[in-house]
């Protein structure tokens, strides 16, 4: 009896242990979720595309690339050569184009770019609505593919015509002053010029002449170039630069005229250049300027009075024409006289 009781006790214990094992196996222990930081796809083409997108956004927003965060990079076979983004009057080859969808974040806002596999082609797919205030000016490029800039008092927005736009800042405070002058002076107009299509929402009572309309389109083109590069460029939009030095009076004078009709006259007689005035050419002067620019090729012009003499004076000009005719000696003299007259009219 004692032996049988012992066996029963052992069996009872085994049953209990077995039940405990089954219960413990049926209960799952919660685990911490696996967290990881997303990283860009490590493919040379992708890295180039990504860097290109980051650099583009940094330039537009005038930011350090380090201030831009990568949200996502996804390899995609786009259905056409336009990378899935169809814009007005833009033809697309219907061929599958491998590339990437890249989402970036800057200053708390997200931007989506589409690229091809190499990153040579990059298109803005979506962006936050620009906060540039009431739009005063819209410009579209004459060249294709069509590019545009919308300008308001708080900044500008650039991109493809009919596509998403990225807000950017003015390269200088003078751009706001110039824009206000256009709006205050002229009546509203829309014009197709050699510098692109321009629409100005004016509040003035003056009708802009054809050359004045073009000058505003040239101005918008320069502002667009500043916006896409993230900086101002002293040579952008130059029509000509004129320099006079020497003579008994010790001249040292400079005049820079831009395609927008803005002109800057200064003196270099001291160690630091002194700016006399920044002015805008009048309608007649603009007519003459555009006639020269549209007719003649670019060239360097130089004239010396009494070379080697104590009173020698040297006058040089760098002319940025876009025409097809070569500068003749007679036209060179005309250009020199035109520049000299402009300088004297500004430096009264």
C-alpha positions as a Python dict, from the first residue, in 0.01 Angstrom:
ca = {
    (1, 'X'): (0, 0, 0),
    (2, 'X'): (277, 240, 82),
    (3, 'X'): (446, 166, -252),
    (4, 'X'): (122, 218, -442),
    (5, 'X'): (62, 551, -263),
    (6, 'X'): (408, 671, -349),
    (7, 'X'): (351, 592, -716),
    (8, 'X'): (21, 784, -714),
    (9, 'X'): (188, 1086, -559),
    (10, 'X'): (461, 1082, -828),
    (11, 'X'): (202, 1057, -1105),
    (12, 'X'): (6, 1347, -955),
    (13, 'X'): (317, 1566, -948),
    (14, 'X'): (398, 1480, -1310),
    (15, 'X'): (46, 1584, -1417),
    (16, 'X'): (83, 1920, -1240),
    (17, 'X'): (426, 1986, -1396),
    (18, 'X'): (295, 1896, -1740),
    (19, 'X'): (2, 2138, -1704),
    (20, 'X'): (235, 2416, -1595),
    (21, 'X'): (452, 2357, -1902),
    (22, 'X'): (153, 2372, -2137),
    (23, 'X'): (24, 2695, -1980),
    (24, 'X'): (362, 2863, -1997),
    (25, 'X'): (398, 2767, -2364),
    (26, 'X'): (60, 2917, -2454),
    (27, 'X'): (143, 3262, -2309),
    (28, 'X'): (347, 3488, -2538),
    (29, 'X'): (582, 3738, -2381),
    (30, 'X'): (543, 4085, -2536),
    (31, 'X'): (857, 4214, -2709),
    (32, 'X'): (970, 4568, -2783),
    (33, 'X'): (906, 4677, -3143),
    (34, 'X'): (1215, 4687, -3368),
    (35, 'X'): (1307, 5046, -3449),
    (36, 'X'): (1550, 5152, -3719),
    (37, 'X'): (1649, 5479, -3889),
    (38, 'X'): (1568, 5478, -4261),
    (39, 'X'): (1876, 5516, -4481),
    (40, 'X'): (1899, 5610, -4849),
    (41, 'X'): (1936, 5324, -5097),
    (42, 'X'): (2308, 5267, -5137),
    (43, 'X'): (2335, 5276, -5516),
    (44, 'X'): (2567, 5529, -5686),
    (45, 'X'): (2292, 5651, -5921),
    (46, 'X'): (2050, 5696, -5632),
    (47, 'X'): (2303, 5889, -5428),
    (48, 'X'): (2364, 6122, -5723),
    (49, 'X'): (1990, 6171, -5773),
    (50, 'X'): (1942, 6234, -5403),
    (51, 'X'): (2229, 6482, -5384),
    (52, 'X'): (2097, 6659, -5691),
    (53, 'X'): (1751, 6694, -5535),
    (54, 'X'): (1896, 6818, -5205),
    (55, 'X'): (2118, 7071, -5382),
    (56, 'X'): (1827, 7196, -5592),
    (57, 'X'): (1606, 7250, -5289),
    (58, 'X'): (1889, 7410, -5090),
    (59, 'X'): (1955, 7662, -5367),
    (60, 'X'): (1589, 7751, -5407),
    (61, 'X'): (1537, 7803, -5034),
    (62, 'X'): (1880, 7958, -4972),
    (63, 'X'): (1960, 7694, -4710),
    (64, 'X'): (2261, 7485, -4619),
    (65, 'X'): (2207, 7131, -4758),
    (66, 'X'): (2261, 7003, -4402),
    (67, 'X'): (1931, 7169, -4308),
    (68, 'X'): (1738, 6940, -4542),
    (69, 'X'): (1615, 6600, -4422),
    (70, 'X'): (1558, 6292, -4638),
    (71, 'X'): (1214, 6144, -4574),
    (72, 'X'): (1208, 5874, -4842),
    (73, 'X'): (1385, 5748, -5154),
    (74, 'X'): (1194, 5500, -5368),
    (75, 'X'): (1305, 5336, -5694),
    (76, 'X'): (1028, 5363, -5955),
    (77, 'X'): (983, 5284, -6322),
    (78, 'X'): (814, 5599, -6450),
    (79, 'X'): (563, 5540, -6733),
    (80, 'X'): (718, 5807, -6959),
    (81, 'X'): (1017, 6034, -7011),
    (82, 'X'): (837, 6312, -6819),
    (83, 'X'): (876, 6106, -6501),
    (84, 'X'): (501, 6084, -6450),
    (85, 'X'): (451, 6462, -6441),
    (86, 'X'): (256, 6605, -6735),
    (87, 'X'): (288, 6978, -6790),
    (88, 'X'): (110, 7202, -7044),
    (89, 'X'): (263, 7199, -7394),
    (90, 'X'): (533, 6953, -7281),
    (91, 'X'): (577, 6648, -7506),
    (92, 'X'): (657, 6317, -7338),
    (93, 'X'): (818, 6013, -7499),
    (94, 'X'): (605, 5715, -7396),
    (95, 'X'): (895, 5501, -7282),
    (96, 'X'): (943, 5346, -6938),
    (97, 'X'): (1205, 5552, -6754),
    (98, 'X'): (1372, 5405, -6443),
    (99, 'X'): (1420, 5660, -6169),
    (100, 'X'): (1339, 5762, -5815),
    (101, 'X'): (1076, 5939, -5609),
    (102, 'X'): (1249, 6150, -5345),
    (103, 'X'): (1074, 6323, -5057),
    (104, 'X'): (1268, 6591, -4870),
    (105, 'X'): (1181, 6810, -4575),
    (106, 'X'): (1301, 7162, -4506),
    (107, 'X'): (1179, 7405, -4240),
    (108, 'X'): (898, 7166, -4150),
    (109, 'X'): (764, 7141, -4507),
    (110, 'X'): (789, 6849, -4750),
    (111, 'X'): (886, 6852, -5118),
    (112, 'X'): (857, 6565, -5365),
    (113, 'X'): (1099, 6528, -5657),
    (114, 'X'): (1097, 6280, -5945),
    (115, 'X'): (1427, 6194, -6111),
    (116, 'X'): (1560, 5960, -6376),
    (117, 'X'): (1809, 5689, -6280),
    (118, 'X'): (2116, 5910, -6316),
    (119, 'X'): (1970, 6222, -6157),
    (120, 'X'): (2039, 6423, -6474),
    (121, 'X'): (1666, 6501, -6500),
    (122, 'X'): (1489, 6619, -6188),
    (123, 'X'): (1131, 6750, -6167),
    (124, 'X'): (945, 6900, -5873),
    (125, 'X'): (625, 6698, -5827),
    (126, 'X'): (474, 6875, -5526),
    (127, 'X'): (556, 7155, -5284),
    (128, 'X'): (382, 7368, -5019),
    (129, 'X'): (179, 7661, -5151),
    (130, 'X'): (410, 7964, -5180),
    (131, 'X'): (348, 8241, -4930),
    (132, 'X'): (463, 8537, -5139),
    (133, 'X'): (159, 8754, -5082),
    (134, 'X'): (-48, 8900, -5364),
    (135, 'X'): (113, 8818, -5698),
    (136, 'X'): (223, 9136, -5877),
    (137, 'X'): (423, 8989, -6164),
    (138, 'X'): (432, 8662, -6359),
    (139, 'X'): (705, 8579, -6613),
    (140, 'X'): (740, 8281, -6846),
    (141, 'X'): (1056, 8209, -7040),
    (142, 'X'): (1068, 8238, -7418),
    (143, 'X'): (1297, 7934, -7435),
    (144, 'X'): (1177, 7577, -7387),
    (145, 'X'): (1119, 7397, -7161),
    (146, 'X'): (909, 7679, -7025),
    (147, 'X'): (1014, 7813, -6685),
    (148, 'X'): (823, 8062, -6474),
    (149, 'X'): (853, 8294, -6178),
    (150, 'X'): (571, 8450, -5979),
    (151, 'X'): (671, 8757, -5781),
    (152, 'X'): (503, 8905, -5476),
    (153, 'X'): (613, 9153, -5214),
    (154, 'X'): (725, 8874, -4976),
    (155, 'X'): (931, 8682, -5226),
    (156, 'X'): (910, 8478, -5544),
    (157, 'X'): (817, 8126, -5650),
    (158, 'X'): (989, 7942, -5937),
    (159, 'X'): (941, 7622, -6132),
    (160, 'X'): (812, 7470, -6455),
    (161, 'X'): (524, 7647, -6628),
    (162, 'X'): (204, 7479, -6510),
    (163, 'X'): (389, 7276, -6246),
    (164, 'X'): (458, 7297, -5873),
    (165, 'X'): (652, 7604, -5758),
    (166, 'X'): (910, 7648, -5483),
    (167, 'X'): (908, 7967, -5281),
    (168, 'X'): (1238, 8150, -5272),
    (169, 'X'): (1377, 8476, -5137),
    (170, 'X'): (1500, 8785, -5318),
    (171, 'X'): (1875, 8809, -5367),
    (172, 'X'): (1868, 9168, -5242),
    (173, 'X'): (1631, 9417, -5081),
    (174, 'X'): (1654, 9632, -5395),
    (175, 'X'): (1437, 9381, -5580),
    (176, 'X'): (1139, 9467, -5358),
    (177, 'X'): (1196, 9839, -5420),
    (178, 'X'): (1216, 9782, -5796),
    (179, 'X'): (900, 9570, -5798),
    (180, 'X'): (707, 9835, -5604),
    (181, 'X'): (821, 10098, -5856),
    (182, 'X'): (689, 9891, -6148),
    (183, 'X'): (353, 9836, -5978),
    (184, 'X'): (319, 10200, -5874),
    (185, 'X'): (414, 10339, -6216),
    (186, 'X'): (239, 10127, -6477),
    (187, 'X'): (-108, 10010, -6566),
    (188, 'X'): (-173, 9636, -6579),
    (189, 'X'): (-45, 9471, -6898),
    (190, 'X'): (45, 9136, -7052),
    (191, 'X'): (306, 9120, -7326),
    (192, 'X'): (505, 8862, -7525),
    (193, 'X'): (858, 8998, -7554),
    (194, 'X'): (1193, 8863, -7673),
    (195, 'X'): (1275, 8819, -7303),
    (196, 'X'): (963, 8611, -7235),
    (197, 'X'): (596, 8660, -7157),
    (198, 'X'): (531, 8910, -6882),
    (199, 'X'): (217, 9005, -6687),
    (200, 'X'): (230, 9298, -6449),
    (201, 'X'): (-60, 9382, -6221),
    (202, 'X'): (-3, 9754, -6199),
    (203, 'X'): (-164, 10028, -5997),
    (204, 'X'): (-25, 10327, -6187),
    (205, 'X'): (-175, 10538, -6465),
    (206, 'X'): (106, 10509, -6719),
    (207, 'X'): (97, 10276, -7019),
    (208, 'X'): (426, 10089, -7054),
    (209, 'X'): (593, 10121, -7393),
    (210, 'X'): (708, 9807, -7578),
    (211, 'X'): (1067, 9861, -7461),
    (212, 'X'): (955, 9922, -7102),
    (213, 'X'): (750, 9602, -7109),
    (214, 'X'): (1054, 9414, -7232),
    (215, 'X'): (1274, 9573, -6966),
    (216, 'X'): (1043, 9437, -6695),
    (217, 'X'): (1056, 9092, -6858),
    (218, 'X'): (1438, 9115, -6862),
    (219, 'X'): (1427, 9213, -6493),
    (220, 'X'): (1210, 8910, -6413),
    (221, 'X'): (1450, 8685, -6602),
    (222, 'X'): (1739, 8810, -6387),
    (223, 'X'): (1537, 8758, -6067),
    (224, 'X'): (1459, 8405, -6188),
    (225, 'X'): (1831, 8332, -6241),
    (226, 'X'): (1906, 8461, -5892),
    (227, 'X'): (1630, 8242, -5749),
    (228, 'X'): (1735, 7913, -5907),
    (229, 'X'): (2098, 7960, -5812),
    (230, 'X'): (2035, 8090, -5461),
    (231, 'X'): (2255, 8395, -5508),
    (232, 'X'): (2294, 8717, -5704),
    (233, 'X'): (2529, 8730, -5999),
    (234, 'X'): (2700, 9054, -6093),
    (235, 'X'): (2731, 8950, -6458),
    (236, 'X'): (2377, 8815, -6501),
    (237, 'X'): (2181, 9023, -6746),
    (238, 'X'): (2471, 9252, -6833),
    (239, 'X'): (2417, 9454, -7150),
    (240, 'X'): (2755, 9626, -7135),
    (241, 'X'): (3025, 9745, -6896),
    (242, 'X'): (3208, 10070, -6979),
    (243, 'X'): (3530, 10197, -6817),
    (244, 'X'): (3722, 10523, -6866),
    (245, 'X'): (4061, 10593, -6709),
    (246, 'X'): (4341, 10850, -6743),
    (247, 'X'): (4359, 11194, -6900),
    (248, 'X'): (4483, 11516, -6748),
    (249, 'X'): (4184, 11521, -6510),
    (250, 'X'): (4263, 11173, -6386),
    (251, 'X'): (3937, 11008, -6485),
    (252, 'X'): (3843, 10670, -6341),
    (253, 'X'): (3479, 10604, -6419),
    (254, 'X'): (3260, 10295, -6455),
    (255, 'X'): (2916, 10235, -6599),
    (256, 'X'): (2730, 9903, -6594),
    (257, 'X'): (2404, 9871, -6786),
    (258, 'X'): (2182, 9564, -6749),
    (259, 'X'): (1938, 9417, -6999),
    (260, 'X'): (1662, 9520, -6759),
    (261, 'X'): (1752, 9884, -6825),
    (262, 'X'): (1894, 9933, -6479),
    (263, 'X'): (2225, 10122, -6481),
    (264, 'X'): (2491, 10190, -6221),
    (265, 'X'): (2746, 10472, -6253),
    (266, 'X'): (3045, 10489, -6020),
    (267, 'X'): (3387, 10643, -5972),
    (268, 'X'): (3705, 10443, -5904),
    (269, 'X'): (3931, 10741, -5837),
    (270, 'X'): (3970, 10633, -5474),
    (271, 'X'): (4068, 10296, -5325),
    (272, 'X'): (3699, 10212, -5281),
    (273, 'X'): (3449, 10258, -5563),
    (274, 'X'): (3191, 10534, -5513),
    (275, 'X'): (2847, 10471, -5660),
    (276, 'X'): (2684, 10787, -5791),
    (277, 'X'): (2343, 10649, -5870),
    (278, 'X'): (2136, 10348, -5974),
    (279, 'X'): (1884, 10453, -6237),
    (280, 'X'): (1655, 10300, -6497),
    (281, 'X'): (1686, 10399, -6860),
    (282, 'X'): (1395, 10588, -7013),
    (283, 'X'): (1190, 10451, -7303),
    (284, 'X'): (1402, 10614, -7576),
    (285, 'X'): (1726, 10491, -7419),
    (286, 'X'): (1580, 10140, -7387),
    (287, 'X'): (1483, 10145, -7756),
    (288, 'X'): (1843, 10225, -7849),
    (289, 'X'): (1987, 9968, -7608),
    (290, 'X'): (1772, 9681, -7739),
    (291, 'X'): (1846, 9775, -8099),
    (292, 'X'): (2217, 9731, -8030),
    (293, 'X'): (2173, 9411, -7827),
    (294, 'X'): (1941, 9242, -8078),
    (295, 'X'): (2147, 9336, -8384),
    (296, 'X'): (2512, 9283, -8294),
    (297, 'X'): (2734, 9004, -8167),
    (298, 'X'): (2920, 9039, -7836),
    (299, 'X'): (3260, 9201, -7844),
    (300, 'X'): (3536, 9394, -7667),
    (301, 'X'): (3591, 9758, -7762),
    (302, 'X'): (3895, 9968, -7675),
    (303, 'X'): (3999, 10324, -7757),
    (304, 'X'): (4309, 10516, -7654),
    (305, 'X'): (4362, 10890, -7686),
    (306, 'X'): (4731, 10992, -7722),
    (307, 'X'): (4882, 10646, -7640),
    (308, 'X'): (5202, 10678, -7437),
    (309, 'X'): (5141, 11043, -7356),
    (310, 'X'): (5103, 11183, -7007),
    (311, 'X'): (4744, 11273, -7080),
    (312, 'X'): (4657, 10937, -7236),
    (313, 'X'): (4301, 10822, -7168),
    (314, 'X'): (4183, 10466, -7221),
    (315, 'X'): (3819, 10372, -7271),
    (316, 'X'): (3707, 10008, -7281),
    (317, 'X'): (3372, 9839, -7321),
    (318, 'X'): (3252, 9481, -7289),
    (319, 'X'): (2941, 9446, -7500),
    (320, 'X'): (2707, 9145, -7451),
    (321, 'X'): (2505, 9156, -7771),
    (322, 'X'): (2291, 8863, -7883),
    (323, 'X'): (2254, 8957, -8250),
    (324, 'X'): (2415, 8811, -8562),
    (325, 'X'): (2602, 9109, -8707),
    (326, 'X'): (2968, 9182, -8634),
    (327, 'X'): (3051, 9510, -8467),
    (328, 'X'): (3192, 9757, -8720),
    (329, 'X'): (3422, 10044, -8629),
    (330, 'X'): (3135, 10287, -8682),
    (331, 'X'): (2903, 10092, -8449),
    (332, 'X'): (3181, 10067, -8191),
    (333, 'X'): (3208, 10445, -8192),
    (334, 'X'): (2829, 10470, -8157),
    (335, 'X'): (2831, 10237, -7859),
    (336, 'X'): (3112, 10435, -7695),
    (337, 'X'): (2922, 10760, -7745),
    (338, 'X'): (2599, 10602, -7617),
    (339, 'X'): (2774, 10484, -7299),
    (340, 'X'): (2947, 10818, -7243),
    (341, 'X'): (2617, 11007, -7281),
    (342, 'X'): (2445, 10772, -7036),
    (343, 'X'): (2724, 10817, -6783),
    (344, 'X'): (2704, 11196, -6802),
    (345, 'X'): (2322, 11190, -6771),
    (346, 'X'): (2348, 10982, -6454),
    (347, 'X'): (2645, 11168, -6303),
    (348, 'X'): (2508, 11520, -6331),
}
